[in-house]
Amino acid sequence: MNLFKCSVCNYMEEAESIEHNCLKCGAAPSAFKMLSEEEATKVYDSERSNDLLMQLDTLSMEMVDIALEGIDINLDPACEKLFTYANEKAWEIKQLVKAEIENHINKGKW
């Protein structure tokens, strides 16, 4: 199997050859470029790491929800301070995750 990437929308597909329009953007089969072995290896090697980054992003947004609920309860100043801190750090984590995913994409590791 080979790994192909659509030059219009970057959709990737494993196949022996591409004989159909792109499933994402509808580009003609000629828009697909077969990735080199080195390029394909980067994609496959980064797959699990990218999945983990997306999970971390999801968890950070769950942490925001928890923190905001804790802030709303406003049990006492120390508690509210901790929830506020957690909310801020969750947003920082989300931004770090997004930056790392962008780095992966720019290096062909996605």
C-alpha positions as CSV (number, residue, x, y, z in Angstrom):
1,M,0.0,0.0,0.0
2,N,1.0,3.6,-0.7
3,L,0.1,6.7,1.1
4,F,-1.3,9.5,-1.0
5,K,-2.1,13.1,-0.1
6,C,-4.5,15.4,-1.9
7,S,-2.6,18.6,-3.0
8,V,-5.8,20.6,-2.7
9,C,-7.1,19.8,0.8
10,N,-4.3,17.5,2.3
11,Y,-6.7,14.6,2.8
12,M,-4.6,11.4,3.0
13,E,-5.5,7.9,1.8
14,E,-3.8,4.5,1.7
15,A,-4.2,2.8,-1.7
16,E,-2.3,1.1,-4.5
17,S,-3.3,4.0,-6.7
18,I,-6.0,6.7,-6.6
19,E,-8.6,6.4,-9.3
20,H,-11.4,8.4,-7.7
21,N,-12.0,12.0,-6.7
22,C,-10.9,13.1,-3.3
23,L,-13.4,12.1,-0.6
24,K,-13.0,15.4,1.2
25,C,-12.8,18.1,-1.5
26,G,-13.8,16.3,-4.7
27,A,-10.4,17.1,-6.5
28,A,-9.5,14.9,-9.4
29,P,-7.3,11.8,-8.9
30,S,-4.4,13.8,-10.5
31,A,-4.4,16.1,-7.4
32,F,-3.1,13.2,-5.3
33,K,0.7,12.9,-4.7
34,M,2.2,9.7,-3.5
35,L,4.2,10.3,-0.3
36,S,7.8,9.1,-0.2
37,E,8.6,6.3,2.2
38,E,10.2,8.9,4.5
39,E,7.2,11.2,4.4
40,A,4.8,8.2,5.0
41,T,6.9,7.0,7.9
42,K,6.6,10.5,9.6
43,V,2.8,10.3,9.2
44,Y,2.5,6.8,10.6
45,D,5.0,7.4,13.4
46,S,3.2,10.5,14.6
47,E,-0.3,9.0,14.5
48,R,-0.5,7.9,18.2
49,S,1.2,11.1,19.4
50,N,-1.4,13.2,17.5
51,D,-4.2,11.1,19.0
52,L,-2.8,11.7,22.5
53,L,-2.6,15.5,21.8
54,M,-6.2,15.6,20.7
55,Q,-7.2,13.7,23.9
56,L,-5.3,16.2,26.0
57,D,-7.1,19.0,24.3
58,T,-10.5,17.4,25.1
59,L,-9.4,16.8,28.7
60,S,-8.3,20.5,29.0
61,M,-11.8,21.6,28.0
62,E,-13.4,19.2,30.5
63,M,-11.1,20.8,33.1
64,V,-12.4,24.2,32.1
65,D,-16.0,23.1,32.6
66,I,-15.1,21.7,36.1
67,A,-13.2,24.8,37.1
68,L,-16.0,27.1,36.0
69,E,-18.6,25.1,38.0
70,G,-16.3,25.3,41.0
71,I,-16.0,29.1,40.5
72,D,-19.8,29.4,40.3
73,I,-20.2,27.5,43.6
74,N,-17.8,30.0,45.2
75,L,-17.5,28.0,48.4
76,D,-14.7,30.1,49.8
77,P,-11.8,32.3,48.5
78,A,-9.2,29.5,48.6
79,C,-11.4,27.1,46.6
80,E,-12.3,29.8,44.1
81,K,-8.6,30.6,43.7
82,L,-7.8,27.0,42.9
83,F,-10.6,26.7,40.4
84,T,-9.5,30.0,38.7
85,Y,-6.0,28.7,38.5
86,A,-7.1,25.4,37.0
87,N,-9.2,27.3,34.4
88,E,-6.2,29.4,33.4
89,K,-3.9,26.4,33.2
90,A,-6.4,24.4,31.2
91,W,-6.5,27.2,28.5
92,E,-2.7,27.3,28.5
93,I,-2.6,23.5,27.9
94,K,-5.1,23.9,25.1
95,Q,-2.9,26.5,23.4
96,L,0.2,24.4,23.8
97,V,-1.5,21.4,22.3
98,K,-2.7,23.4,19.3
99,A,0.8,24.8,18.8
100,E,2.3,21.3,18.9
101,I,-0.2,20.0,16.4
102,E,0.6,22.8,14.1
103,N,4.3,22.0,14.5
104,H,3.5,18.4,13.5
105,I,1.6,19.5,10.5
106,N,4.3,21.9,9.3
107,K,6.9,19.0,9.6
108,G,4.6,16.5,7.7
109,K,3.9,14.5,10.9
110,W,0.2,14.2,10.8
